[in-house]
């Protein structure tokens, strides 16, 4: 299932990327407030939020520089056969694979308050688009003919993460995490995929799974997902605090 793999991989990558931004933001905040009392002026708060915004911009540019947004594969083909091809061989072709939106990180809010020792981060990926004009493969496995063909598009609408990190700041004890609250939201997934495997049309099954089951499952387990992200974030941040 080529498209299922792409969506699953993309969501995994996006989640890791969002988490990386949060870790970086907290790390930058910590750099400016150790060994200081809560009398830090507003200019320092602006400096902290400015550094976080700059880090987000740099991350966006790094994605573009890596060729991941936009990513366009005009045509690729591959083939392979064992010395005894009746055991295994295949030929595959993909045309016009397109991915956009990975670097379009919209910052709704970045704020650090010295008085409350609270960092607030709210970022969103408004639209991630995947499409392929043609993907097909055929082969043989132990004398059995295999073939599949796929085309279509998938749009992931609005991946948004809001994070509030509260810290304790002590002259001697340094910085410690008091609490972390995460609110992960997935808007929707629109799937328009055509998939035929061994002459059987699985398009409706794929579109139902990607466009309905996946977002419905994420929304139904939103509380548990947020709780898991909070645990992971707290462990990683504490492991990197001075």
N, C-alpha and C positions, 0 to 999 in steps of 0.2 A: 504494500500500500504506500505508493510514493508520496501522495499528498498527506496522508496521516503522519508519515514520518517527518515531513517538512514542518507541519504545524506543531507537532509535539516538540521537535528540536527547536523551533523558533521560540515557542513559549518558554522552554527551559533556558535558552540563551538570554531572552529578555528579562526573565526573572533574576538570573545571575547578574545581569548588567545593572538592573535597578538596585539590587542589593549592594553592588560594588559602589554605586554612587552614594548610597546612604552611608556606607562605611567611610568613604572618603570625606564626606561632609562632616561627620562626627570627628574624624581624625584631625581635620583642619581646625575645627572648633577647639579641640583639646590643645592644639599647638599654641593657641593664643592666650589661654586662661590659666595654665598651671602656675602655681606659686603667686597668684594674685588674689586680692580681696575683691569683693563684689562692688567696688567703687569704680570699676572700669567704665570709661565714658562711652557715649553713643558712637563715637568715631570707631572704636574697636569693634562694636557690633556690626557696623557697616563693613568694616574690613573683613570680618569673618564671613558674612553673607556674600560679599563680593568674591571672595576666594572660592566659595562653594559654587556660585554661578559660573565663575571662570572654569572650574573643574568640569562642570556639566557641558559647557561649550567645547572644551578640549576633548571630552569623551565623544561628543557628537562628531567633531571633525576627524577624530581618529577612526571612527567607523567609516566615514567617507573615504579617508585616505587608504583604508584597507580594501577598498573596492566592494564594500558590503551594502552600500546604499548610494546610488542604485546599483544593484547587481544584475547584470544582463549576460546570459549565455546564449549566443546566437545559435550555435549548433555544436553538439558533441556526440561522438559515437565511440563505441567500444565493442570488442568481441574477444572471446576466449574459447579454447577447446582443449580438452585433455588429449593426450596422444591417441587414446581410443575415444573418439568423439561421441560414440553412441552412449557412453556413460555420462558425459556432461559436455555441453557446449552452449554458447549463447551469443547473440548479437543484440545490441541496444542502441537506441538513438533518441536524443532529446533536442528539441528546437524551441528557441525563443522562451527561455526561462527568465522571468523577471521578478525581482524583489525590490520593494521600495518602502520607505517609512521607518527603517530601523534607527536612523540618526535624527529623526524629527522629534527631539525631546522638548516638550513644552513645559516650561517651569511656571506653575501657578503661584507657588509661594515658597520662598526661602527666608527664614527668619531665625535669628538667635537673640534671645533676651538674657542679658547679664543678670538682671534683677531676679528673674525667675529661674535662671539656669536651665532654660528650655530651648531646644533646637526643633524647629518645625520645617518639614520638607514635604512639598506636594508637587509631584512631577507626573507627566503623562506622555504616552506614545499614542497620538490620536488615531492613526490608521497605519496598519502594516499590511501591505499587499503582496500576494504571491500569485503568479500565473505561469502557465506553460501552454504553449500552442500545440505541442505534440510530444508525447513520450511513448515509446513502444519498445518492446523487447520480445524476442522469441528464442527458443532453445530446446534442448533435449536433456532429460534427466532419466538415466536408466531406461532408455528407449521410449520414454513418454514425452510427447510434444508439449511444450509450455509456451504460452504467449500472453501478453497483456498490452493494452493501449490505454493511454490517459491523456486528458486535456482539461482545461478549465482554470478557475481562479478561486482564491480564498482571501477574504478580507477580515483581518482582526481589528475590530473597532474599539478603540479606547482601552488601553491598559494603563491604569492609574494607581499610583501608590502614594498614600499619605502616611508620614511617619512623624511621631512626636517623641523626642528623647529628652528625658529629664535627668540632670546630673547633679551630684553633690560635689562641691568644690571646697577643698580644705588646704590650708597653707602647708600642713604637714602630711596629711593623708593623700593629697593630690585629688585626682578626679575619679569618681566612681559612678556607675549607672544606677540611678534611682528607679527609673521605670522606662519602658518602651511600649509605645502603642502603634500598631500598624493597621492600616485599612487598605487592603488590596481590592481593586475593583476591575472586573472585566466587563466592558460594555456588551459586546456581541461578537459572534463569528458568522460571517456570511459565506456560505460554501456553495459554489456552482461547479461541481466536478463531474467529469465523465470518465468512468472507469469500466473497462471490459477485461475480464480475466477468463481465459480458456473459453471464449465465446459467450460467457455469461455477464450480463450487465449488473454491476454493483454500484452504479451511480447513486441511486436513491439511498442505499445503505450508508455509503460514505458521507453523503451530504447530511443525512440525519444524524450520524455519529458526530461529525465535525461541527455542524451548525446548530445542533440542539443538545445532544447528550453532553458534550464537553462543557459548553457554557452553563448549562443547567446544573451540572455536577459541581462546577466551581462555585456557583452562586449558593447552592445548597450547603456547601461545606465552607462557606466564607469565614465563619467564626473559627473553625479548626485551622484553616489556612493561615489566618492572621496570627493565631496563637503559635503555630509552628514558626512563622517568620520572626515573631518576637523572640522566641527562644534562640533561634539561630543567630539573629542580630546581636542579642545580648552577649552570647558566648563569644562571637567573633570580635565585637567591640572591646569587651573586657580583656580578651587575649592580646589586644594591641594597644591598650592604654599604658602610659608610662608608670 
